């Protein structure tokens, strides 16, 4: 039923994780279509992957964090190639944190080098050829400090979640600094960015345990979700990754509760799915999430060292309104 390699590594439980049963969800979980990966350093294996990107040609790029490399697969999970070793040279990596792909198939990788004191973004062709790099550790306009998730707008602007600088930084595809925004009263420790077809920017806000919605110039629009140890849709413990489907629905991974949360574009919680564990369809700290052009949902299952791919869920409506959600943050 599940044609790819299943997880065989150890199960490391997150201290805040709690199992969320079917009774907490308000809709049936989407079907698990396939999964691949296991712990290790071989082709198709992972060591705590954090992020992925899906291009328009049927390729999936995974940031294999502690193997210090990027792996390329088909959307069916077949291994194609890997590149990178530990280091600071061109084409080498510290810890890959975020991955993005542009319309031409070029791959952008954000990385942190905690033990070698550097932060940067590297750009490659789809087949791993190095193109350029930029960035250094700091808080200046073109500097970064723990750059996490990234998203590319149709305009070509690359939005980077600059986690430890508590801001979003904008670059051109050639690495030119274009701008940034800070929102000190709301934005803290951003971990991922997503862009909808209307150009709105969604930022996963780990520091405040919610998701913020902005216009493309950084003007605040609204807040999604709230911190809670409950198991209701819209409750977060440790949100991490985000993605938007073709209908404008927002999907957010919560590594603290081992679920994926779904909201409509107005902020109304629609559904959630997932529970803690290594079984197919379960999670152990889900991190990155991306949705392809056919609305297949790819989730990086961080501690289970695998990628899980889900079909599109049928999302219901919910009786919590956008006004009620927004009112919590006035």
MIZAZA-845296 format. One line per 8 residues: number of its first residue (from 1); for each residue x, y, z of N, C-alpha, C, O. Coordinates in steps of 0.001 Angstrom, whole numbers. Layout:
N
NUM) X/Y/Z/X/Y/Z/X/Y/Z/X/Y/Z  ... $
end
This chain:
330
1) 826/-1207/0/0/0/0/855/1249/0/499/2263/-599  2011/1161/692/2918/2297/737/4209/1876/27/5024/1165/613  4408/2305/-1232/5425/1719/-2079/6851/2106/-1751/7774/1519/-2317  7085/3078/-853/8443/3516/-586/8934/2983/754/8196/2371/1525  10218/3245/993/10869/2742/2193/10230/3313/3443/9930/4505/3501  10020/2477/4439/9425/2919/5691/10517/3248/6690/11662/2819/6550  10143/4011/7692/11091/4469/8716/11572/3309/9566/10780/2490/10033  12939/3247/9768/13499/2195/10612/14351/2756/11737/14944/1984/12491 $
9) 14432/4090/11878/15281/4694/12893/14601/4740/14248/13475/4272/14417  15302/5308/15198/14755/5433/16551/13710/6526/16607/13736/7473/15821  12785/6383/17550/11706/7352/17730/12104/8300/18842/12260/7892/19993  12269/9580/18491/12628/10586/19494/11417/11460/19729/11004/12200/18837  10852/11387/20896/9599/12096/21179/9892/13502/21644/10747/13711/22506  9201/14456/21090/9317/15868/21462/8676/16079/22836/7612/15531/23125  9327/16871/23668/8883/17026/25050/7481/17582/25163/6756/17277/26110  7096/18409/24186/5772/19012/24264/4719/18259/23475/3548/18638/23479 $
17) 5129/17194/22798/4204/16530/21887/3103/15822/22662/3299/15321/23769  1943/15805/22029/844/15035/22597/64/14404/21458/-68/14993/20386  -450/13211/21691/-1190/12524/20668/-2541/13177/20467/-3249/13470/21431  -2898/13403/19207/-4182/13999/18884/-4992/12966/18132/-4652/12623/17000  -6036/12471/18723/-6840/11422/18129/-7841/11948/17143/-7954/13155/16930  -8568/11033/16543/-9541/11423/15526/-10647/12286/16101/-11269/13061/15375  -10901/12161/17402/-11981/12938/17993/-11695/14419/17999/-12621/15224/18094  -10370/14818/17894/-10035/16232/17910/-10268/16873/16554/-10477/18083/16476 $
25) -10236/16098/15494/-10388/16649/14163/-11862/16776/13823/-12714/16098/14398  -12144/17666/12872/-13532/17860/12484/-13771/17422/11056/-14817/17712/10475  -12795/16718/10487/-12949/16169/9143/-12035/14972/9026/-11095/14819/9805  -12309/14126/8054/-11487/12951/7849/-10118/13368/7328/-10016/14252/6478  -9058/12727/7839/-7712/13033/7390/-7565/12743/5902/-8190/11811/5394  -6757/13518/5199/-6540/13241/3780/-5818/11915/3606/-5131/11467/4524  -5956/11282/2458/-5303/9983/2262/-3793/10126/2171/-3284/11050/1537  -3079/9202/2812/-1638/9108/2643/-1362/8381/1336/-1748/7224/1171 $
33) -701/9051/413/-457/8490/-917/830/7680/-975/867/6616/-1594  1873/8169/-344/3139/7450/-298/4039/8090/731/3746/9173/1237  5125/7428/1040/6142/7962/1927/7477/7358/1540/7539/6265/976  8559/8090/1852/9878/7533/1602/10871/8117/2591/10684/9207/3130  11941/7348/2812/13008/7792/3685/13174/6938/4912/12233/6289/5368  14380/6942/5445/14720/6289/6704/15970/6969/7234/16585/7778/6539  16343/6647/8451/17531/7272/9022/18797/6714/8381/18924/5504/8195  19730/7598/8045/21005/7156/7496/21602/8203/6592/21052/9293/6434 $
41) 22744/7867/5991/23458/8782/5107/23517/8281/3679/24208/8873/2850  22808/7205/3370/22813/6675/2023/21851/7418/1115/21109/8284/1579  21851/7096/-173/20905/7715/-1101/19462/7489/-646/19060/6357/-381  18691/8569/-558/17301/8454/-143/17093/8358/1350/15955/8246/1806  18175/8401/2131/18061/8404/3585/18253/9830/4103/18705/10707/3368  17904/10056/5381/17949/11391/5951/18495/11362/7375/18468/10341/8063  18993/12537/7786/19341/12769/9183/18692/14089/9595/19272/15163/9440  17478/13978/10121/16685/15123/10575/16487/16184/9481/16949/17317/9623 $
49) 15809/15819/8407/15510/16803/7358/14523/17845/7885/13640/17531/8683  14686/19095/7426/13817/20161/7909/12911/20739/6838/11818/21209/7155  13330/20720/5578/12622/21511/4570/12603/20801/3236/13375/19874/2990  11699/21257/2374/11664/20748/1004/11063/21797/89/10465/22774/539  11236/21571/-1213/10611/22387/-2248/10236/21476/-3398/10893/20465/-3644  9176/21842/-4102/8691/21060/-5236/8682/21971/-6455/8102/23055/-6406  9316/21551/-7550/9325/22387/-8743/8200/21992/-9692/7412/21098/-9387  8125/22654/-10833/7064/22394/-11798/7364/21277/-12754/6550/20980/-13627 $
57) 8528/20638/-12615/8933/19551/-13511/8891/18185/-12855/9422/17216/-13396  8257/18104/-11685/8108/16804/-11034/9287/16404/-10177/9600/15219/-10066  9956/17393/-9558/11094/17104/-8684/10844/17638/-7282/10209/18676/-7092  11361/16902/-6308/11295/17310/-4907/12721/17443/-4390/13534/16531/-4540  13019/18599/-3774/14339/18862/-3213/14208/18926/-1698/13392/19682/-1170  15011/18131/-1003/14920/18023/453/16219/18503/1075/17301/18057/690  16112/19423/2048/17275/19830/2823/17547/18805/3912/16854/18762/4929  18561/17983/3689/18918/16895/4608/19898/17472/5629/21113/17430/5434 $
65) 19353/18008/6719/20071/18953/7565/21394/18418/8094/22441/19010/7833  21370/17326/8824/22593/16892/9499/23446/15952/8655/24502/15505/9102  23000/15653/7448/23893/15075/6446/24526/16167/5592/25345/15874/4721  24154/17424/5834/24767/18590/5191/24709/18484/3664/25714/18624/2967  23490/18230/3175/23338/18046/1733/21909/18335/1322/21023/18508/2158  21703/18383/10/20374/18453/-593/20173/17187/-1405/21074/16764/-2129  19007/16583/-1292/18679/15402/-2087/17540/15734/-3043/16617/16472/-2698  17620/15186/-4229/16624/15418/-5276/15906/14107/-5585/16540/13069/-5772 $
73) 14565/14168/-5636/13728/12998/-5889/12702/13336/-6963/12472/14505/-7273  12093/12302/-7523/10866/12508/-8277/9731/12725/-7291/9885/12450/-6101  8598/13211/-7768/7446/13369/-6874/6898/12017/-6422/6060/11956/-5523  7367/10939/-7040/7013/9596/-6587/7987/9039/-5570/7835/7898/-5135  9007/9836/-5173/9937/9400/-4146/11159/8666/-4641/11931/8143/-3838  11356/8613/-5959/12548/7941/-6491/13757/8868/-6380/13704/10019/-6813  14831/8369/-5806/16055/9149/-5616/16717/9446/-6960/16850/8562/-7807  17134/10712/-7145/17800/11121/-8377/19255/11508/-8144/20140/11019/-8847 $
81) 19519/12373/-7173/20896/12764/-6878/20959/13476/-5541/19935/13852/-4970  22181/13657/-5050/22423/14407/-3822/23685/15223/-4015/24588/14820/-4749  23748/16387/-3347/24983/17149/-3397/25218/17862/-2074/24285/18203/-1347  26502/18076/-1789/26900/18800/-592/27631/17936/409/27310/16762/597  28627/18540/1052/29317/17968/2199/29487/19101/3204/29231/20260/2880  29912/18777/4412/30053/19798/5444/31205/20735/5105/32307/20286/4787  30947/22042/5174/32005/23002/4922/31447/24356/4547/30232/24549/4505  32341/25296/4274/31957/26671/3952/32243/27039/2506/32001/28181/2114 $
89) 32746/26121/1707/33038/26409/314/31782/26422/-539/30705/26041/-80  31923/26862/-1782/30797/26846/-2709/30312/25414/-2905/31102/24516/-3196  29015/25213/-2744/28453/23879/-2906/28561/23004/-1678/28072/21874/-1670  29206/23524/-629/29237/22827/650/28191/23453/1563/27679/24537/1279  27877/22771/2655/26826/23260/3541/27227/23147/5001/27969/22251/5403  26700/24103/5791/26641/23898/7234/25429/23020/7489/25458/21823/7200  24363/23602/8027/23108/22877/8217/22054/23497/7305/21588/24602/7585  21665/22824/6227/20601/23363/5369/19292/23485/6141/18827/22524/6753 $
97) 18707/24679/6105/17495/24947/6883/16273/25152/6011/15195/24663/6349  16406/25859/4901/15278/26134/4020/15637/25852/2576/16800/25954/2184  14629/25495/1780/14821/25228/346/13691/25900/-422/12531/25846/-12  14038/26535/-1540/13034/27116/-2436/13475/26881/-3872/14660/26688/-4143  12508/26897/-4794/12785/26672/-6216/12103/27761/-7021/10944/28089/-6765  12825/28337/-8015/12204/29356/-8852/11593/28731/-10105/11658/27517/-10298  10998/29573/-10954/10276/29079/-12124/11198/28389/-13121/10746/27556/-13907  12479/28725/-13098/13448/28095/-13997/14015/26806/-13415/14824/26136/-14056 $
105) 13598/26462/-12218/14081/25244/-11582/15324/25422/-10745/15842/24441/-10211  15828/26650/-10608/16997/26879/-9756/16630/26696/-8290/15516/27010/-7870  17574/26188/-7526/17342/25805/-6136/18095/26752/-5206/19288/26999/-5382  17376/27278/-4212/17953/28176/-3216/17974/27443/-1877/16974/26848/-1476  19098/27487/-1194/19256/26781/73/19759/27770/1124/20823/28366/959  18993/27945/2206/19461/28752/3325/20136/27834/4323/19722/26692/4517  21193/28353/4961/21949/27482/5864/22527/28254/7029/22755/29463/6973  22751/27497/8083/23358/28000/9303/24599/27181/9587/24619/25968/9377 $
113) 25627/27847/10062/26837/27144/10469/27162/27482/11904/28082/28257/12165  26429/26922/12831/26572/27303/14237/27999/27109/14734/28505/27934/15495  28645/26042/14318/29990/25760/14816/31072/26457/13995/32240/26458/14384  30689/27055/12855/31678/27737/12023/31266/29171/11732/31831/29816/10849  30273/29675/12479/29942/31090/12558/29654/31715/11192/30292/32697/10811  28708/31158/10467/28298/31795/9221/26856/31460/8894/26333/30424/9303  26226/32352/8151/24870/32171/7642/24894/32623/6184/25576/33593/5853  24169/31944/5320/24149/32353/3922/23040/31647/3163/22357/30765/3684 $
121) 22885/32065/1911/22001/31413/953/22835/31064/-271/23601/31892/-764  22685/29845/-757/23345/29423/-1985/22296/29118/-3049/21189/28674/-2744  22666/29365/-4297/21781/29117/-5439/22453/28132/-6385/23635/28258/-6703  21670/27144/-6831/22162/26087/-7701/21210/25881/-8874/20050/26292/-8824  21709/25240/-9932/20807/24736/-10958/20069/23525/-10407/20402/23013/-9338  19078/23080/-11138/18309/21911/-10728/19165/20658/-10635/18805/19705/-9943  20302/20658/-11332/21193/19496/-11336/22419/19701/-10475/23425/19015/-10655  22350/20639/-9538/23322/20817/-8459/24511/21701/-8798/25421/21826/-7979 $
129) 24538/22327/-9990/25662/23192/-10326/25554/24506/-9560/24508/25155/-9570  26631/24889/-8903/26653/26111/-8106/26531/27338/-9008/27176/27415/-10053  25685/28311/-8590/25509/29558/-9335/26065/30741/-8568/26913/31467/-9087  25607/30952/-7347/26072/32096/-6565/25729/31893/-5095/25000/30968/-4736  26260/32763/-4262/25969/32714/-2831/25996/34125/-2269/26650/35003/-2832  25293/34353/-1166/25314/35648/-503/24930/35483/964/24332/34487/1372  25296/36495/1734/24925/36520/3148/26106/36268/4069/27097/35646/3687  25975/36768/5287/26924/36523/6361/26173/36686/7670/25035/37155/7679 $
137) 26794/36305/8770/26103/36399/10058/26076/37841/10548/27097/38529/10565  24883/38282/10947/24737/39620/11474/23313/40101/11326/22426/39332/10958  23092/41373/11612/21755/41957/11533/21686/43099/10527/20703/43840/10504  22709/43252/9700/22698/44272/8666/21707/43945/7566/21079/42887/7573  21574/44862/6621/20556/44710/5582/20696/43417/4795/19698/42761/4497  21928/43046/4456/22120/41846/3650/22734/40716/4465/23356/39806/3918  22550/40787/5777/23032/39727/6651/21859/38903/7180/20697/39281/7025  22185/37778/7803/21170/36851/8286/21649/36235/9587/22845/36191/9874 $
145) 20691/35764/10364/21040/35022/11574/20011/33914/11736/18897/34145/12206  20394/32730/11348/19550/31532/11333/18398/31697/10337/17235/31739/10738  18714/31790/9046/17662/31869/8028/16963/30530/7882/17602/29508/7633  15660/30545/8036/14882/29306/7979/14144/29206/6637/14777/29238/5582  12813/29086/6669/12052/28860/5453/12090/30054/4504/12317/31190/4921  11863/29774/3213/11884/30790/2169/10714/30561/1219/10191/29452/1112  10313/31633/528/9280/31516/-504/9584/32509/-1607/10025/33627/-1340  9350/32102/-2852/9573/32949/-4018/8243/33449/-4551/7339/32660/-4824 $
153) 8125/34756/-4697/6935/35357/-5296/7033/35296/-6817/8137/35196/-7353  5902/35353/-7528/5944/35393/-8999/6788/36547/-9532/7329/36458/-10634  6905/37617/-8772/7720/38762/-9169/9211/38473/-9119/10017/39257/-9621  9579/37354/-8516/10988/37007/-8371/11586/37382/-7044/12770/37131/-6822  10818/37974/-6147/11319/38326/-4824/11386/37075/-3950/10425/36312/-3851  12542/36886/-3322/12730/35781/-2392/12544/36304/-976/13301/37160/-520  11527/35783/-276/11248/36165/1103/11879/35127/2033/11643/33927/1893  12684/35607/2981/13424/34723/3874/13005/34981/5321/12994/36126/5773 $
161) 12660/33915/6044/12363/34012/7469/13690/34047/8227/14319/33011/8442  14108/35249/8630/15376/35463/9323/15110/35311/10816/14828/36284/11515  15203/34085/11283/14613/33686/12562/15158/34479/13757/14388/35079/14506  16473/34480/13932/17025/35098/15137/17080/36617/15046/17295/37286/16057  16888/37173/13849/16752/38620/13713/15295/39067/13769/15009/40262/13683  14374/38119/13912/12943/38420/14087/12400/39301/12960/11746/40313/13212  12678/38906/11721/12263/39724/10589/12142/38877/9328/12573/37725/9287  11547/39476/8303/11505/38905/6965/12403/39761/6077/12270/40984/6052 $
169) 13310/39126/5353/14233/39831/4464/13914/39462/3023/13640/38302/2717  13950/40454/2140/13645/40265/724/14922/40388/-112/15699/41328/51  15120/39415/-1013/16255/39428/-1928/15756/39228/-3354/14687/38659/-3574  16541/39702/-4318/16326/39325/-5704/16913/37954/-5956/17617/37410/-5104  16633/37396/-7109/17128/36055/-7406/18640/36021/-7609/19242/34948/-7636  19253/37199/-7751/20702/37285/-7840/21351/37594/-6499/22566/37778/-6424  20552/37653/-5444/21082/37913/-4126/21067/39367/-3706/21501/39686/-2599  20576/40268/-4562/20515/41677/-4197/19535/41889/-3048/18424/41359/-3057 $
177) 19961/42670/-2064/19071/43031/-966/17999/43991/-1477/18314/44999/-2109  16729/43676/-1204/15621/44495/-1674/14864/45179/-551/14248/46221/-772  14896/44626/622/14152/45226/1727/13931/44228/2850/14384/43085/2789  13230/44681/3872/12931/43830/5015/11768/44436/5772/11409/45596/5569  11189/43637/6642/10247/44219/7591/10343/43529/8944/10554/42322/9059  10178/44361/9948/10092/43917/11333/8713/44304/11851/8138/45302/11418  8200/43529/12754/6910/43829/13373/7058/43470/14846/6527/42454/15294  7787/44309/15612/8222/43909/16958/7107/43519/17905/7316/42680/18782 $
185) 5931/44101/17756/4857/43773/18686/4198/42436/18374/3447/41902/19190  4482/41898/17194/3820/40644/16789/4792/39563/16332/4581/38385/16620  5854/39945/15624/6699/38975/14940/7879/38571/15813/8650/39418/16264  8011/37262/16046/9123/36754/16835/9510/35353/16392/8674/34450/16371  10768/35173/16040/11313/33866/15626/10533/33255/14470/9982/32165/14624  10465/33922/13308/9760/33334/12158/10503/32125/11633/11733/32113/11586  9748/31096/11233/10366/29857/10761/10018/29495/9322/10729/28696/8712  8942/30058/8755/8608/29705/7372/7743/30802/6774/7148/31617/7480 $
193) 7694/30793/5429/6969/31798/4663/6209/31094/3544/6724/30155/2937  4985/31545/3269/4210/31060/2121/3524/32253/1475/3250/33254/2136  3246/32142/175/2630/33224/-590/1411/32670/-1314/1506/31636/-1976  260/33343/-1199/-919/32871/-1918/-1024/33551/-3280/-224/34427/-3606  -2012/33143/-4072/-2113/33646/-5442/-2505/35108/-5510/-2381/35735/-6562  -2980/35663/-4395/-3296/37085/-4340/-2107/37921/-3876/-2202/39147/-3809  -998/37276/-3558/204/37979/-3155/354/38206/-1673/1305/38865/-1253  -558/37679/-852/-418/37819/595/687/36889/1099/888/35790/583 $
201) 1391/37366/2120/2510/36623/2697/2086/36085/4059/1588/36829/4905  2288/34785/4261/2001/34143/5540/3327/33783/6207/4214/33209/5576  3451/34124/7478/4689/33885/8217/4372/33059/9457/3551/33456/10283  5029/31904/9581/4888/31112/10804/5725/31775/11891/6923/32009/11731  5061/32065/12989/5582/32926/14044/5818/32084/15292/5010/32099/16221  6932/31348/15308/7164/30396/16394/7225/31086/17754/6759/30533/18750  7796/32291/17802/7949/32970/19079/6638/33264/19775/6551/33216/21002  5599/33575/18972/4271/33853/19533/3284/32719/19265/2115/32804/19641 $
209) 3763/31652/18610/2980/30435/18376/1687/30724/17622/595/30354/18053  1844/31392/16492/720/31666/15608/1258/31875/14198/2448/31683/13948  385/32265/13283/780/32600/11914/277/34009/11623/-864/34345/11941  1128/34829/11019/770/36202/10689/576/36340/9176/1290/35717/8390  -392/37159/8784/-662/37430/7378/-319/38879/7080/-729/39782/7809  445/39104/5990/884/40431/5597/603/40660/4113/417/39712/3351  577/41927/3719/666/42251/2298/2123/42088/1876/2996/41863/2714  2379/42202/582/3730/41968/76/4732/43007/561/5938/42768/501 $
217) 4255/44164/1043/5168/45183/1560/5301/45132/3078/5915/46014/3679  4728/44101/3701/4891/43925/5129/3831/44570/5992/4010/44679/7205  2729/45002/5397/1629/45563/6185/818/44438/6821/400/43503/6137  603/44530/8113/-94/43473/8860/-1561/43382/8444/-2244/44397/8306  -2033/42151/8248/-3423/41899/7879/-4172/41181/8991/-5274/41594/9355  -3601/40121/9535/-4317/39357/10549/-3473/38251/11136/-2358/37998/10679  -4007/37585/12159/-3329/36518/12884/-4158/35248/12818/-5376/35280/12996  -3493/34130/12561/-4150/32820/12509/-3692/31991/13699/-2495/31903/13972 $
225) -4632/31387/14404/-4308/30450/15463/-3884/31128/16748/-3644/32334/16795  -3796/30311/17797/-3409/30808/19113/-2729/29694/19896/-2983/28514/19653  -1874/30064/20826/-1212/29063/21654/-2201/28412/22605/-2952/29100/23297  -2200/27084/22639/-3066/26346/23549/-2595/24906/23631/-2118/24341/22647  -2733/24315/24811/-2447/22894/24981/-3680/22044/24704/-3645/20824/24860  -4759/22681/24298/-5944/21935/23892/-5697/21282/22537/-4628/21440/21948  -6679/20559/22057/-6511/19836/20790/-7499/20297/19734/-7780/19559/18789  -8029/21500/19875/-8991/22003/18907/-8280/22531/17670/-7147/23001/17774 $
233) -8917/22467/16495/-8355/23117/15315/-8112/24600/15592/-8947/25274/16196  -6968/25094/15148/-6596/26479/15400/-5718/26670/16616/-5226/27773/16851  -5505/25602/17409/-4621/25674/18568/-3212/25240/18157/-3042/24245/17452  -2205/25995/18603/-809/25671/18308/-19/25490/19591/-291/26133/20605  972/24596/19527/2005/24503/20544/3339/24996/19979/4003/25832/20592  3730/24476/18807/4992/24892/18175/4830/24833/16654/5324/23898/16024  4148/25813/16053/3990/25815/14590/5341/26014/13914/6205/26722/14432  5519/25380/12746/6839/25439/12117/6791/25763/10623/7424/26729/10198 $
241) 6064/24990/9813/6064/25184/8366/4691/25570/7861/3689/25353/8542  4641/26153/6646/3347/26544/6089/3371/26445/4576/4429/26517/3950  2176/26277/3991/2001/26219/2548/560/26588/2234/-315/26483/3093  315/27021/998/-1015/27441/561/-1426/26615/-643/-631/26422/-1563  -2686/26115/-650/-3160/25353/-1810/-3796/26278/-2847/-3826/27496/-2664  -4300/25698/-3929/-4818/26496/-5040/-6104/27232/-4696/-6486/28169/-5398  -6774/26822/-3627/-7983/27519/-3181/-7681/28602/-2149/-8595/29273/-1668  -6408/28774/-1806/-6034/29775/-821/-6090/29303/609/-5922/30108/1525 $
249) -6323/28005/836/-6301/27476/2195/-4861/27355/2685/-3966/26993/1923  -4649/27660/3954/-3329/27645/4556/-3155/26380/5391/-4021/26030/6193  -2016/25693/5192/-1667/24477/5922/-446/24776/6787/538/25339/6306  -511/24401/8055/558/24711/9005/916/23444/9775/41/22790/10342  2197/23100/9793/2644/21982/10626/2869/22476/12047/3420/23555/12264  2440/21680/13001/2666/21989/14412/3496/20850/14992/2976/19776/15294  4800/21104/15143/5672/20028/15627/5426/19707/17093/5802/18633/17561  4797/20630/17827/4513/20377/19226/3334/19460/19453/3240/18817/20499 $
257) 2409/19389/18465/1231/18533/18610/1188/17436/17562/283/16602/17567  2183/17434/16646/2257/16403/15607/999/16369/14744/427/15312/14479  588/17563/14314/-568/17678/13435/-270/18670/12323/686/19442/12386  -1123/18625/11299/-1193/19671/10282/-2523/20381/10476/-3573/19739/10505  -2484/21703/10610/-3680/22531/10756/-4022/23167/9423/-3130/23518/8651  -5326/23321/9144/-5783/23943/7905/-6712/25107/8238/-7632/24973/9045  -6455/26258/7601/-7273/27463/7749/-7717/27933/6373/-7046/27663/5377  -8848/28639/6310/-9144/29328/5064/-8399/30661/5043/-7740/31019/6020 $
265) -8500/31393/3942/-7704/32597/3769/-8120/33725/4705/-7399/34713/4842  -9279/33588/5351/-9735/34586/6309/-9326/34271/7739/-9588/35058/8648  -8689/33129/7943/-8219/32779/9279/-9090/31818/10034/-8804/31520/11194  -10149/31317/9422/-11026/30371/10104/-10402/28977/10115/-10058/28463/9051  -10244/28346/11285/-9746/26969/11330/-10749/26028/10654/-11947/26077/10933  -10248/25184/9773/-11121/24271/9038/-10997/22832/9507/-12004/22143/9665  -9773/22371/9730/-9574/20978/10123/-8135/20800/10577/-7307/21704/10463  -7860/19603/11099/-6504/19200/11427/-6401/17696/11270/-7403/16985/11349 $
273) -5187/17213/11047/-4998/15761/11058/-3602/15446/11578/-2701/16284/11544  -3449/14215/12060/-2166/13729/12524/-2202/13295/13973/-3105/13661/14725  -1211/12514/14353/-990/12085/15731/475/11701/15857/1173/11570/14851  940/11521/17073/2346/11233/17315/2643/9760/17113/1923/8899/17618  3709/9469/16370/4121/8087/16195/4859/7861/14896/4985/8777/14083  5356/6632/14688/6098/6291/13476/5266/5583/12413/5775/5283/11333  4007/5314/12698/3182/4581/11733/2894/5452/10510/2999/6676/10594  2536/4848/9384/2174/5635/8210/1070/6631/8532/45/6273/9112 $
281) 1292/7897/8148/318/8942/8404/476/9639/9735/-175/10655/9981  1339/9106/10611/1646/9784/11864/2881/10668/11685/3535/10632/10643  3193/11465/12719/4316/12391/12647/5132/12336/13929/4628/11986/14996  6404/12688/13797/7255/12966/14938/7998/14268/14633/9090/14259/14065  7389/15371/15018/7847/16729/14742/7832/17067/13245/8894/17183/12634  6675/17221/12664/6611/17652/11262/7148/19075/11119/6800/19956/11905  7987/19293/10123/8591/20608/9902/8088/21199/8587/6994/21762/8537  8880/21073/7526/8511/21700/6260/7270/21086/5648/6992/19902/5833 $
289) 6517/21909/4908/5343/21437/4176/5248/22233/2881/5434/23450/2882  4960/21552/1782/4774/22205/496/3650/21498/-265/3363/20326/-22  3026/22223/-1181/1901/21706/-1958/2213/21920/-3425/2569/23028/-3825  2084/20872/-4237/2423/21011/-5652/1222/21478/-6467/159/21760/-5914  1397/21557/-7777/360/22106/-8652/-880/21238/-8735/-1927/21697/-9190  -779/19982/-8299/-1944/19090/-8274/-2554/19005/-6876/-3432/18178/-6630  -2095/19851/-5969/-2563/19909/-4580/-2191/18684/-3762/-2851/18373/-2770  -1136/17986/-4173/-567/16960/-3296/264/17648/-2224/985/18606/-2504 $
297) 158/17153/-990/752/17800/175/1958/16979/636/1830/15798/961  3133/17620/662/4383/16974/1055/4768/17489/2443/4875/18697/2652  4972/16579/3380/5314/16950/4753/6662/16324/5112/6871/15126/4921  7575/17151/5636/8852/16653/6138/8633/16182/7579/8385/16982/8480  8730/14879/7768/8543/14277/9095/9924/14179/9746/10627/13178/9609  10285/15237/10450/11655/15515/10896/12285/14368/11670/13325/13848/11265  11680/13971/12765/12287/12938/13607/12066/11527/13085/12790/10608/13468  11083/11343/12222/10899/10039/11588/11736/9899/10328/11722/8846/9691 $
305) 12466/10948/9959/13393/10901/8828/12736/10397/7548/13195/9443/6920  11641/11071/7181/10932/10643/5987/10108/11801/5428/9906/12828/6078  9650/11597/4221/8704/12492/3565/7387/11740/3430/7360/10600/2966  6295/12382/3836/4962/11803/3660/4179/12681/2683/4222/13909/2751  3471/12024/1784/2716/12736/750/1240/12386/897/863/11214/909  411/13423/1009/-1014/13255/1213/-1793/13802/27/-1345/14714/-668  -2962/13227/-185/-3885/13777/-1156/-4583/15000/-593/-4412/15354/573  -5353/15624/-1426/-6051/16845/-1010/-7219/16493/-89/-8044/15651/-444 $
313) -7306/17124/1090/-8430/16836/1977/-9688/17554/1532/-9631/18541/799  -10802/17055/1975/-12059/17779/1837/-12253/18567/3109/-12554/17999/4159  -12079/19898/3022/-12109/20710/4234/-13507/21249/4461/-14126/21772/3534  -14017/21131/5685/-15347/21631/6011/-15292/23097/6408/-14218/23698/6451  -16434/23659/6692/-16473/24974/7312/-16414/24799/8810/-16522/23675/9300  -16248/25871/9546/-16136/25807/10992/-16854/27011/11571/-16930/28062/10935  -17372/26859/12761/-18194/27923/13312/-17407/29063/13959/-18003/30039/14415  -16067/28952/14005/-15281/30083/14470/-15096/31058/13320/-14694/30651/12230 $
321) -15372/32297/13531/-15279/33292/12473/-13939/33994/12503/-13225/33960/13506  -13600/34638/11378/-12369/35406/11305/-12378/36527/12342/-11350/36814/12956  -13521/37153/12536/-13587/38217/13519/-13263/37732/14917/-12589/38422/15682  -13745/36543/15252/-13471/35995/16575/-12006/35671/16757/-11440/35887/17829  -11379/35141/15683/-9971/34816/15768/-9142/36092/15887/-8248/36186/16728  -9450/37071/15037/-8681/38318/15039/-8826/39064/16358/-7890/39716/16819  -10017/38963/16964/-10282/39718/18196/-9345/39301/19329/-9097/40072/20256  -8826/38072/19245/-7944/37605/20308/-6640/38389/20362/-5933/38352/21369 $
329) -6317/39101/19278/-5008/39747/19193/-5133/41265/19153/-4139/41942/18889  -6298/41820/19402/-6461/43269/19446/-5922/43834/20759/-5974/45045/20977 $
end
